[in-house]
Amino acid sequence: MTRNTPVAADTAPPAITAILARFVSTHPGRGWNDAVEREAVRTFYNWLGCAIGAARHPAADAALAALQMLEPAPQAAVLGRSERLDMASAALLNGITSHTFDFDDTHLKTIIHPAAPVASAILALAEQRGASGRALLDALVIGIDVACRIGNAMYPEHYDRGWHITGSTGMLGAAAGCARLLGLDTQQTGMALGIAASQPIGLREQFGTMTKPFHPGAAARAGMLSALLASKGFTASARALEAPRGFVQVVSNKRAWHEVSDALGERFEISFNTYKPFACGIVIHPGIDACVQLRAQGVQPQQVERIELRVHPLVLELTGKKTPRDGLEAKFSVYHGCAVGLIFGRAGETEFCDELVNRADVMALRSKVHATVDDSIGEAAADVTAVLRDGRSLHVRIGHAIGSLQRPLDDAQLDDKFMSLVEPVLGRAKGTRIGQECRALATLTDMRALTTLCVP
């Protein structure tokens, strides 16, 4: 017998699906200021480096082997590798690699990693269609705006339920970006968003495993497929996002509709994107930053009796793994992050490799990190004290870590990060050429000129 349990819902929501569809399909190309355009280029550049850098990770090997069982047509590049896949599978795989190192961009208001699903989808589609760099940048800005505005409307309640918000909003951003690239009209774009709304993906339980980076990859593929279906007349609810049994109201108790529509087309969420200096969960960054500063003050690992770390509750909820077994788990260990920050003065991908995670000196210092929750400390902050064997204590408090909006990576730092990721895979000369092409992205007449460079 059918059950019908009443669930509270907003029965008269604004027409969010239609509002976004109209924005995606009609907003002028390059319809933003130079600051937004700059962040679009930096976002794509950072994403591309992360995707190429993880091209040979075991997660990429496993995913590629599985996708090749489908005998895909060679439509699009696998970044950093010589193999080619159909465009949907390339979107999936490049989405996986771009998030594998957990080194990709972060929209701090929602902790969405927006480029992974959006850029992965639109680059594969742009390559297959021979689209221009200008068309790709337009799709990137607009797709990220859709994903992050929906995220703004639901965060943090949606995230607190256990959804990995990058995947569970990313399919909407990917659908929007692909709809824009395909030139879909407003009605078709609404259908693309509606189809995508039935495909949220990603549970936080998967953090620390290969399935976490699968989330944005699967969202990229789902969004692309949604736009392709809509382009051929496939239909969906015209109220798929806002209806009482639509996406937003099903997956969140918070529905701040104004976050979707306020200043739409005037304020762009990509303006608030940030780029990580450390290859791990964003909430660990303040602690690492503090330990790097302690090292700069002369603190040596052998001097340390213990490291006292006070953090926001979310830090231990997300990254409380005291004894990570491999690099993927270590990315969710504030204990490991602080240890390598003090030992090496950095926390790039090398500091999260499997071998280093299990190195004796790292394990020893990791065991000396004592983290406690302090409700007075914000998510972006950390309070760290190094208690030394000789009785001295050195203290650092971080309000906003390096890489935040308040202390952003400059272009030179972003260049260094990009080259550190790309050079081991493709070599320095090719990495330099790719960087030059990215900086001139808006002038490229065919994105295949860039993707051709991004393979060995």
Disulfide bonds with the S-S distance in Angstrom:
none
